[in-house]
Amino acid sequence: MDFQWYPGHMTKAKRAMQEDIRLVDLVIELLDARAPGSSRNPDIDTLAKGKARLVVLNKADLADESANRAWSDYLSGSGASVLCMDARLGNGKKKVQEGILKACEKKIERDRRRGILNRPVRAMVAGIPNVGKSTFINTLAGRASAKTGNKPGVTRGNQWIRLNKQVELLDTPGILWPKFEDPEAGLKLAWLGSIKEEILNTTGLATELIDFLQRSKPDCLAEHYGILPEAGAERILEQIAEARNCRMKGNEPDTERAAFLLLNDFRSNRLGRITLELPEGGKD
């Protein structure tokens, strides 16, 4: 499947980030814990060069716990500070605020030696669409400061949010990169909902997800939908349609509706905690 999607507003957003990066001390990059490698925008490494870095594995409650630990160890090895969080529930909120100050210890000490006191750390929050940046900011701020939504592209403009006397955050729109070198990365981001569904073949996306789940977590479909997992992906999609009473005229199974249902169930954790990939050297 082809997932090349780079609308004009993303080009504009990237330019804005290039201009704003000079204003911040720290870049907080949010990754989806279910696919940290695929959800890591390589452009951010270039944009954030020379800045302190904090990586947050968001939606960690939806990913496998052992995989979260493996990714934390792997990403920490590259020199970044790494934390796991569920921004929706606020789990890890205190650790994030502590992590921001720890990541900027050198900057804070440098300011102190220069006699600059009480200057807040300014941090840019970056990541791909639908990774939970606005929810992350609202959770830290304790109020609805940034727009949120369950579709990619809700945040279109940059905005500053003051958390307290110590920290200010800059929210940025989610950006993808112009071309996926690895088609599997695009596929995983589509499963996670980071690419607008209007441009996707939902039925094809669902059958690809079924194939993946049959290899990695074969019991989850049978347990959730009460179906026979031994069948092929297309037949399983028909079984899901039948199990959930998704019918077209003539009583035929509505596989397109079933595809939407499956993708929503996966994204909402109804199929269990699933990680789509492990670090290099791990099994997935």
ZIDAZI-V650407 format. One record per residue. N is the residue number from 1. RES is the residue in one small letter. SS is DSSP state (2 for helix, 1 for strand, 0 for the rest). PSI is psi in whole degrees, 0 to 359 (999 if undefined). Layout:
n->{N & N}
res->{RES & RES}
ss->{SS & SS}
psi->{PSI & PSI}
This chain:
n->{1 & 2 & 3 & 4 & 5 & 6 & 7 & 8 & 9 & 10 & 11 & 12 & 13 & 14 & 15 & 16 & 17 & 18 & 19 & 20 & 21 & 22 & 23 & 24 & 25 & 26 & 27 & 28 & 29 & 30 & 31 & 32 & 33 & 34 & 35 & 36 & 37 & 38 & 39 & 40 & 41 & 42 & 43 & 44 & 45 & 46 & 47 & 48 & 49 & 50 & 51 & 52 & 53 & 54 & 55 & 56 & 57 & 58 & 59 & 60 & 61 & 62 & 63 & 64 & 65 & 66 & 67 & 68 & 69 & 70 & 71 & 72 & 73 & 74 & 75 & 76 & 77 & 78 & 79 & 80 & 81 & 82 & 83 & 84 & 85 & 86 & 87 & 88 & 89 & 90 & 91 & 92 & 93 & 94 & 95 & 96 & 97 & 98 & 99 & 100 & 101 & 102 & 103 & 104 & 105 & 106 & 107 & 108 & 109 & 110 & 111 & 112 & 113 & 114 & 115 & 116 & 117 & 118 & 119 & 120 & 121 & 122 & 123 & 124 & 125 & 126 & 127 & 128 & 129 & 130 & 131 & 132 & 133 & 134 & 135 & 136 & 137 & 138 & 139 & 140 & 141 & 142 & 143 & 144 & 145 & 146 & 147 & 148 & 149 & 150 & 151 & 152 & 153 & 154 & 155 & 156 & 157 & 158 & 159 & 160 & 161 & 162 & 163 & 164 & 165 & 166 & 167 & 168 & 169 & 170 & 171 & 172 & 173 & 174 & 175 & 176 & 177 & 178 & 179 & 180 & 181 & 182 & 183 & 184 & 185 & 186 & 187 & 188 & 189 & 190 & 191 & 192 & 193 & 194 & 195 & 196 & 197 & 198 & 199 & 200 & 201 & 202 & 203 & 204 & 205 & 206 & 207 & 208 & 209 & 210 & 211 & 212 & 213 & 214 & 215 & 216 & 217 & 218 & 219 & 220 & 221 & 222 & 223 & 224 & 225 & 226 & 227 & 228 & 229 & 230 & 231 & 232 & 233 & 234 & 235 & 236 & 237 & 238 & 239 & 240 & 241 & 242 & 243 & 244 & 245 & 246 & 247 & 248 & 249 & 250 & 251 & 252 & 253 & 254 & 255 & 256 & 257 & 258 & 259 & 260 & 261 & 262 & 263 & 264 & 265 & 266 & 267 & 268 & 269 & 270 & 271 & 272 & 273 & 274 & 275 & 276 & 277 & 278 & 279 & 280 & 281 & 282 & 283 & 284}
res->{m & d & f & q & w & y & p & g & h & m & t & k & a & k & r & a & m & q & e & d & i & r & l & v & d & l & v & i & e & l & l & d & a & r & a & p & g & s & s & r & n & p & d & i & d & t & l & a & k & g & k & a & r & l & v & v & l & n & k & a & d & l & a & d & e & s & a & n & r & a & w & s & d & y & l & s & g & s & g & a & s & v & l & c & m & d & a & r & l & g & n & g & k & k & k & v & q & e & g & i & l & k & a & c & e & k & k & i & e & r & d & r & r & r & g & i & l & n & r & p & v & r & a & m & v & a & g & i & p & n & v & g & k & s & t & f & i & n & t & l & a & g & r & a & s & a & k & t & g & n & k & p & g & v & t & r & g & n & q & w & i & r & l & n & k & q & v & e & l & l & d & t & p & g & i & l & w & p & k & f & e & d & p & e & a & g & l & k & l & a & w & l & g & s & i & k & e & e & i & l & n & t & t & g & l & a & t & e & l & i & d & f & l & q & r & s & k & p & d & c & l & a & e & h & y & g & i & l & p & e & a & g & a & e & r & i & l & e & q & i & a & e & a & r & n & c & r & m & k & g & n & e & p & d & t & e & r & a & a & f & l & l & l & n & d & f & r & s & n & r & l & g & r & i & t & l & e & l & p & e & g & g & k & d}
ss->{0 & 0 & 0 & 0 & 0 & 0 & 0 & 2 & 2 & 2 & 2 & 2 & 2 & 2 & 2 & 2 & 2 & 2 & 2 & 2 & 2 & 2 & 2 & 0 & 0 & 1 & 1 & 1 & 1 & 1 & 1 & 1 & 0 & 0 & 0 & 0 & 0 & 0 & 0 & 0 & 0 & 2 & 2 & 2 & 2 & 2 & 2 & 0 & 0 & 0 & 0 & 1 & 1 & 1 & 1 & 1 & 1 & 1 & 0 & 2 & 2 & 2 & 0 & 0 & 2 & 2 & 2 & 2 & 2 & 2 & 2 & 2 & 2 & 2 & 2 & 2 & 0 & 0 & 0 & 0 & 1 & 1 & 1 & 1 & 1 & 1 & 0 & 0 & 0 & 0 & 1 & 0 & 2 & 2 & 2 & 2 & 2 & 2 & 2 & 2 & 2 & 2 & 2 & 0 & 2 & 2 & 2 & 2 & 2 & 2 & 2 & 2 & 2 & 0 & 0 & 0 & 0 & 0 & 0 & 0 & 1 & 1 & 1 & 1 & 1 & 1 & 0 & 0 & 0 & 0 & 0 & 0 & 2 & 2 & 2 & 2 & 2 & 2 & 2 & 2 & 2 & 0 & 0 & 0 & 0 & 0 & 0 & 0 & 0 & 0 & 0 & 0 & 0 & 0 & 0 & 0 & 0 & 0 & 1 & 1 & 1 & 1 & 0 & 0 & 0 & 0 & 1 & 1 & 1 & 1 & 1 & 0 & 0 & 0 & 0 & 0 & 0 & 0 & 0 & 0 & 0 & 0 & 2 & 2 & 2 & 2 & 2 & 2 & 2 & 2 & 2 & 2 & 0 & 0 & 0 & 0 & 2 & 2 & 2 & 0 & 0 & 2 & 2 & 2 & 2 & 2 & 2 & 2 & 2 & 2 & 2 & 2 & 2 & 2 & 2 & 2 & 0 & 0 & 2 & 2 & 2 & 2 & 2 & 2 & 2 & 0 & 0 & 0 & 0 & 0 & 0 & 0 & 2 & 2 & 2 & 2 & 2 & 2 & 2 & 2 & 2 & 2 & 2 & 0 & 0 & 0 & 1 & 0 & 2 & 2 & 2 & 0 & 1 & 0 & 2 & 2 & 2 & 2 & 2 & 2 & 2 & 2 & 2 & 2 & 2 & 2 & 2 & 0 & 0 & 0 & 0 & 0 & 0 & 0 & 0 & 0 & 0 & 0 & 0 & 0 & 0 & 0 & 0 & 0}
psi->{144 & 125 & 31 & 107 & 111 & 74 & 162 & 325 & 338 & 324 & 316 & 318 & 321 & 319 & 319 & 320 & 320 & 324 & 322 & 341 & 331 & 344 & 349 & 159 & 335 & 143 & 120 & 114 & 121 & 130 & 151 & 119 & 340 & 340 & 67 & 323 & 314 & 332 & 8 & 114 & 116 & 337 & 330 & 326 & 320 & 314 & 325 & 11 & 129 & 355 & 153 & 148 & 139 & 123 & 128 & 119 & 94 & 161 & 33 & 337 & 343 & 348 & 161 & 134 & 317 & 326 & 323 & 318 & 319 & 318 & 322 & 315 & 317 & 312 & 328 & 329 & 341 & 3 & 356 & 151 & 135 & 134 & 149 & 145 & 151 & 96 & 331 & 318 & 349 & 7 & 125 & 4 & 314 & 320 & 325 & 313 & 321 & 322 & 325 & 313 & 322 & 319 & 336 & 23 & 316 & 320 & 317 & 318 & 322 & 317 & 319 & 317 & 331 & 0 & 11 & 110 & 149 & 21 & 123 & 150 & 132 & 121 & 136 & 131 & 120 & 161 & 176 & 168 & 144 & 22 & 351 & 26 & 313 & 321 & 320 & 313 & 315 & 323 & 315 & 322 & 339 & 21 & 167 & 81 & 328 & 149 & 142 & 160 & 164 & 19 & 147 & 146 & 17 & 317 & 117 & 346 & 157 & 143 & 142 & 139 & 124 & 118 & 315 & 192 & 343 & 335 & 134 & 139 & 143 & 114 & 142 & 153 & 151 & 136 & 139 & 176 & 158 & 328 & 132 & 113 & 326 & 113 & 331 & 326 & 315 & 320 & 315 & 319 & 326 & 318 & 322 & 348 & 21 & 356 & 135 & 131 & 340 & 334 & 4 & 154 & 96 & 320 & 316 & 322 & 318 & 320 & 325 & 320 & 320 & 315 & 318 & 314 & 326 & 329 & 320 & 328 & 68 & 337 & 344 & 322 & 317 & 318 & 320 & 320 & 351 & 45 & 175 & 113 & 350 & 343 & 169 & 169 & 317 & 320 & 322 & 321 & 321 & 320 & 320 & 318 & 317 & 319 & 328 & 15 & 41 & 103 & 148 & 180 & 142 & 8 & 19 & 145 & 133 & 91 & 335 & 315 & 320 & 325 & 314 & 318 & 313 & 313 & 319 & 321 & 320 & 312 & 336 & 8 & 14 & 343 & 2 & 175 & 114 & 127 & 133 & 344 & 156 & 165 & 167 & 132 & 347 & 170 & 140 & 999}
